[in-house]
Amino acid sequence: MSSGTESEYAKYWIDWFIEIKGNEYFCEVDEEYILDRFNLTGLNQEVQHFYTEALDMITDNLEEDALSNKVRDQIEKAARHLYGLIHARFVITTRGLAKMLDKYKKGDFGRCPRVLCNQQALLPVGLSDIPMTKTVKLYCPRCEDIYNPRSSRHASIDGAYFGTSFPHMLFQVHPSYMPAKSYDRYEPRIFGFKIHEIAEQHRWQDRAREEFLKKVKDEDEKAGNSRMLGAPPTLNISQKGSQA
């Protein structure tokens, strides 16, 4: 790569990164966005070691000949993390949303595993904007629930590389792609009867049985009291002797 423009250098590293198996959720961040230092404000606090070298690696401006393999691996790790943080900012820009929308339309992020969502396309979402706290999840705009990625490679991606706002921002900017909400719900049945109807019938039977048993008990108590009130007084042996 001794020849070529700066754009080709940047494209080379980013293309290499995106083509790594497990990085399919990422889109290509525009070189112009990366080179605008205003867009990277504060990221040097998130990547405190090898920040400058990592940025040079992303833009393919790093002189690697003098680096040991150990140092290069550390810089590459920092570069991957830095790219993820830049990616989270880029995907909520107009250009970034357009790129992610293309991937969404192609189903690159997978389909909702919920049967009643009818293979609805998913979008990646973070549960936290703080790096290294939560892994990425997949959001279904039809049932409005989140799911774990099927691939272990995808499931280990930091959710902060996409952020908590991305999928909702996409539908705010492109509302025509918001699918109709799913109000269909699976209804469990036993012999054709809904479970809640059977449960209600059982509760009614239990109440009726309790009321019947209580009624029988009350009637027995009343009958017992009546017999006690109507019976003649009994005399003990001493009383009989004195009367004689």
Secondary structure by P-SEA (a helix, b strand, c coil): cccccaaaaaaaaaaaaaaccccccccccccccccccccccccccccccaaaaaaaaaacccccccccaaaaaaaaaaaaaaaaaaaaaaaacaaaaaaaaaaaaaccccccccccccccbbbbbbcccccccccbbbbbcccccccccccccccccccccccccaaaaaaaaccccccccccbbbbbbcccccaaaaaaaaaaaaaaaaaaaaaaaaaaaaaaaaaaaaccccccaaaaaaac
